[in-house]
């Protein structure tokens, strides 16, 4: 899936983590979410899964974008 196929809910729009544009929350066409953020080592995720850590404010921004 290409980033262009996702609806961006947070961030300033350039998609470059090295330029203060992370973390981010995206919504897919099917209604699920894709999270871009710092990799977390809080625990070992099952094979095929990964963990990212994002601040509360990023989730709040995504919720506001969705009108929740």
Protein Blocks (a to p, Z undefined) as FASTA:
>chain_A
ZZklpccfedjhlopaklopaccddddfkopacddddddfkbacdehiacddddfklmmm
mmmmnoZZ
